[in-house]
Amino acid sequence: MNTPAKPGAGSFGAYFSLRLSAFYGTLGIATGIGMPFFPVWLDYKGLSAREIGIVLAVPMIIRIICVPLVTRVADRFNTLRGAIIITSIGSIVGHLALASVDGFLAIVIAMAATAIFFTPTYPLADAYALRGLAERGKAYGPVRLWSSATFILANIGAGALIAWLTRPSIIWLITSSYVIGVVLAWLLIPQTPHHDAGGEQKPPPKSLWRMPVFVLVVLAFGLIQSSHAVYYGFSTLAWSAKGLNDTTIGVLWGIGVIAEVCLFAASGFVTRFVSPIALIVIGAAGGVLRWSVMAFDPPLALLPVLQCLHALTFCATHIGGMQFIAHLATPGRGAAAQGDLSASASAINAFAMGMSGILFSAYGDLAYAAMVLPALAGGIVALIAYFKWRDPHNERSLSP
C-alpha cells in the first residue's frame, strides 16, 4: 500500500511528521491522565466499583456506532484533518459537561455525549498518519510513539499534580490537554486527494467483512486488547488500596509505556522480519503471562517487570493491527477500515469493561485471572489466521 515518496518529500515529510507527532502528543497526555486517574475521579464523585465499570464501558459502546460512521464520512469527503478538528473541539465541550454534573445517571449521559467526539479521534489520526506518512516515505511507529511518550509524562506528572491539586482537578487536567489538541489539530497539513481520484472511485472487489482473515484478525485484536479491562479500569484503585501513593502509581504506568515506546521506535525494523499477524500472536502470549501473574497479587518489586510486558500486550497487538489494515485497505477506505477495527474491538471491550467492575468488586486482584481467557482466545484466533491466510491480491503474504 505504500506509495513512492514525492520529490523533495524529505524536508516536507519531516515537517508533516513534526506536526503530527505534536498532535499525537496531546492525545497521549489526555489518555495518560484519563486512563489511570479518571476512575479515581469517578470514585471521588461517589460512584461504586460496578458503576465505574459501567461508565468506562460507555465510550466503548458509543464507539461501535460513531467511529464507523465518522470515519466513513471523513473518507467520503477526504477530510480527515477537518474531522480531527471537530472531534477535538467536541471533546473539550464534553469534558466541561462532565465536570458540571453529579450522580451516576447524569455522568453516564454526559460520558455518552462526550464519547461521540473523543472516540473517533485516534482512528482518524491513525488513518491520517498511515496515509500521509506512506506518501512521504516515513514510518508510522516513530511518529506514533510520541503519544506513548507523553502518556508516560502525563502518568508521572499527573500523579504529582493530583497529589498537590487534589482529585477534583483530574477532569480539568484532561480538558486542558484537549484544548492544546485543538490548536495542534488546526496546524495539521491537509491531506492530498486520493491517488486514484480523477473519476468516481470504484468500490473494492470484495468487502473486508467478506474476507475471513479480516474477521479473524479483528476478533483476535479485540480479544487481546479487551484483556486489559481490569488493568485499565481498576489497577490504580487496587494499588492505591495497598498503600501506593499517586506518584508511585504514575511511575508504574509510565514504566509500561516506556517499554511500549521502545517497541514503537523499533517497529520500522521489527516489521521487516515479523508479520502483522505474528505480532498479534506475540501480544496474546504476553497477555497470558502478564495477567496470570497479576492475579496472584505480585509484590511491588515484580510490578515493574510485569509492566514491561505492556510492550507486547498493547503495542505489538496495536502495531500488528495497524499494519494489517494498512496492507488491506484500498485508497479512500483507510479511515473506514480503521473505524471498523476500532468499533469491533470496542464491542468486545465494552463487555469486558462492564464485567471487570463486577469481577473486581467480588474478587479483587483475582479478576486478572479472567483476563487470561480473552488473551488466550485472541492468540488462538490469530494463529488460525496466521497459518491459513494468503494475500488475496498476491502482493505479499502476511503469513508463511
N, C-alpha and C positions, 0 to 999 in steps of 0.2 A: 504493500500500500504506500510505501514511502515514495515521494517524487523527488527528482533531482533538484538540488538547490539551485536557485536562480543566480546569475552572475552578480557578484557584489553582495551575496547574501551573508558573508561573514560578519561584517560590522553591523549590518542591519539586523541579522539574526541575533547577534548579541544584544542589541537594543531591544528587540522583541522579548528575548529571554529575561532581560533585566526587569522590564515592567511586569511580565507575567510572574516572575519569581517574587516580586514585591507583593503582588495581589495574593498569591498563594500564601505568603507570609501572614497576611491579615486573617485568612481562613484558618491558618494554624493557631493563631492567637485566640480566636473565638472558640475553636474546638478545644484548645489546650486549657482554657479556663472552664468552659462549659462541661466537658466530659467528666473530669474528676470532681468539680465543685458545684455544678448545677443540682445534682441530687442533694448536696448539703444545703443549698438554698431552699429546695423543696422541703427538706426536713425542718429548716428554720421556720418555714411558713406553716408548719404544723401537720404535714402530710405523713401518713403511716408508710411503712415499707411497701405494702401492697399498692397503695395509692401512688407512690413514687414510681413503681414499676409500670403502672398504667400510663402515667404522664409521659414517661420515657418511651413508651410504645406508640404514643400518638403520632409523633413525626414519621415513624416507620409506616404507619397505616396511611397517612396523608401522602407519603412519597409514592405509594403504589399507584395512586390516581394522578397526582400532579406532575411527577417527574416525566413520565412518558408523554404527557400532553405538552408540557412546556418545551421539552427537548424536540419534539416533532415540529412545533410551531417555529422554534429557532432554526431548525434545519430548513423548513419550508421557505422561510423568508431570508435565509442566510444572514441571521442577525444574532449570532452567539454573544457578541460583545454587548449589544443592546439588552439582551435577556439577562445577562450577568448584572448589568447596572440596575435594572428593575428589581431583580430578586434581592440585591444588596440593600436597596432603599427600603423595600418591604420588610426586610429582616430588622432594620432599625425600628420601624413603626411597631412591628410585632413585639419586640422585646420591651419597648416602652409600655405597651399594653400589659404585658406580663407583670411588669414592675408595679402596676397600679391596681391589680386585683388581688383578692384574698379568697380562700376557700377552694376545696378540691374541684368542684364543678366549674367555677369561674376560671381556674388555672387551666383545666383541660380545654375549655373553649378557646382561651387566649393562646394556648400552645398550638392548637389545631390551626388557628388563623395564621400564626407566625410560621408554622411549618410549611404552609403553602409557598412561602417565599424562600426560606433558607434551605429546604431540602433539594431543590434543583440546582443550587449554586455549584456544588462540587462536580456533578456530572457535566454541567455546562462548561465549567472551567477545564475539566479533563478533555472534553471534546475539542474545545478551542485550542488547548495545548497540543494534543496529539496531532491535530491537523496543521496548526501553524508551525510547530517545531519540525514536523516532517518536511514541510515545504521549504524550510530554511536549513535542512540538513543537521538539525540539532536533536539530541537525545531527550527523552521525557524525564527520566529519573533525576538527573542533576538539577532540573528546574523544580520538579515536584517535591524534592527533598526540603525546600525552604518552608513548605507547610509544616513538615515534621520538625524542622529546626526551631521554628518559632513556637511550635507546640511545646517543645522542651522548655524554652524560656518562659512561656506562659505558665506551665506547670509549676516551675520553681518560683518565678516571680509572683504569680497569683497567690501561691501558698503564703508567702511572706506578706503580701499586701493585705490579704484577707485577715491574717492574724493581727494586722495593725488597724485596718479599717472596720473590722468585724464582718460577719457573714451577710448582713443585708447588702453589702457592697457588691456581691458577686454578680447580680443581674446588671449593674451599671458598668462593671468592667467588660462584660460580654458585649453590651450595647456599644461601648466606646470602640471596640475593635471593628464593628460593622460600619461605624461612621468613617473610620480610616479606610475601610474597604471600598466604600462608595467612591471616594476620591481616586483611589488607585484603579478601580474598575473603569472610571471615566478616561483614564490615561492609557488604557489598553489600545493596541493598534487594531483598527477594524480588519476583519478577515477579508481575504481576496474572494472573488467569485469562485464557485465550484469549478474544478478543472474541466469537467465535461459540459459546462454551461455553453450556451450558444444554440439552444433549442430546448424543447421540452425534455426533461430528463426522463429516460425510460426507467421503469422500476426494475429492481434486480430480478434475475430469472427465478429465484426462489426466496420466499420469506425466511428470515433467520429462524423463526419459530417452527418451520417445517424441516429444519436440519437437526437430526438427533444430537449431534455433537454440541450444538449451541445450547440445547435444552439441558444436556448433561453438565456442561461447564457452568451454566448459570445456576443450576441446582447445587453443584459442588461449591461454587463460590459463596452462595448464600448460606449454606450449611456451616461452612468453616467460619465465615465472618460472624454468624449468629452465635457461635460458641463463645464469643467474648461477652455475652449478655451480663452474666454475673459480675465479671470484672469491670465492665464499663459502668454498670448501674450501682454496684454495692461495695467495690473494693475499698473506696475511700471511707465509707461508713464503717466497714469492718476493721480497717486498720486504725481508724480513729478510736473505735471502741476498745482496742487493745492497748491504747495509750500512746500511739504515734502522733506527733504533732503535725500541723498542716504543712510545715516546711519539709519534714521528712517524707510525708506522703507525696508532695510535689516532686521531690527528688526521685522517689521510686518510679513515678510515672515518667519522669524525664529519662531515667536510665533505659526504660523500654524503648523510648523513641530515639535515643542516641543509636541504639542498635538498628532501628528502622532506617535512620538517616544514612548509616554506613551502607546498608544494602541498596538504598536508593542511589547513592553516589556511585556504587559499583555496578549498577544494573545494566549500564551500557555494555560492560564487559561480560557480566554473568549471562545475559540473554543471548550472547553469541553461542553459548555452549549448552544452556539449559532451556528447553522449550517452555512456552507459556503454561501448558497443561502440567508439565513436570513441576513447575514452580508451585502450582496449586496443590499438587500431591505433597510436596515438601512442607507447605504451610499446614496441611492437615496433620502430618506426622508431628510437627511442633506443637499443635494444639492438643493432641492426645497426651503427650508428655507433660506439657505445661499444666493443664487442668487436673491431671491425675495427681500431681504433687501438691497443687494448691488446695485440693480437697482435704488434705491432712494437716492444715494449719502449720505450714513450714516456719522455721524460726526466721527472725529478721535477717540473719546473715545469709540465708539462702534466697531471700526475695530478689536481690539484685540479679542473681544468676537466672532466676525464672523470668524476670522482666526482660532479659536479653532475648528470650525466645519470641518476643513480640516481633522481631525482625522476620521470623518465619510465619507466625500465626496470622499477622496482619499484612506485613509488607510483601512477602513472597506471594501470598494469595492475591494481593491487590495488583502487583506488577503483572502476574500471570493473567489475571482477568483483563487488565487494560491492553496488554499486548495481543491477547486473543481477539478482543473486539476490534482493535486497530487493524488486524490482519483480515478479518472477515467483512467489516463494514464497507459498503460501496460509497463513492463520493456523494456527499449530500445526505448521507444517512448515519454519519458518525455519532452525532448527538443523540439521535433516536435510539441507536444501539446501546450507547452509554446509559440512556434513560431506562431502557428495558432491563439491563443488567442491574442497575440500582434499585428499580422498583421491585423486581423479582426477589432480590436479596432482602429488601425491606419487608416483604410479605413473610419471609421466614424469620427475620429479626424481630418483627413485631410480636410474633407468637413467643419467641424465646425470651424477649424482654419482659413480656407480661408474666410468663411463667417464672422468670428469675425472681421477681418480687415475692411470689408465693413460696418458692423454694428457699430463698434466703431467710424469709420470715420464719419458716418452720425449722430449717436445718442449719442455718449459718453457713460456715465455710464448706460444709459437705455439699452445698448446692453446686460447687465447682465440679463435683463428680458427674452431675447430669450434663455438664458442658462437654464432657469427653464424647458423649454419644453423637452430637451433630458433627464434631470434628472427625470422628471415625467414619461416620456415614459419608461425609463430604469427600474424604480421602478415597473411599471405595468407589464412589461415583466418578471421581476424577480419574481413577485408574482405569475404569471401563472406557472412558473417553480417550485416555492416553493410548491404550492398546488397540482400540478399534478404529479410530478415525483416520481418514486420509483427506488431504486438502481437496475439496470439490473442484477447485479451479486449476489444480495441478501446478500451482506456482511453487509451493513448498509444503512440506508436511510439518505439522506441529507435534507429531509423534513418530517414532522409528518406523 
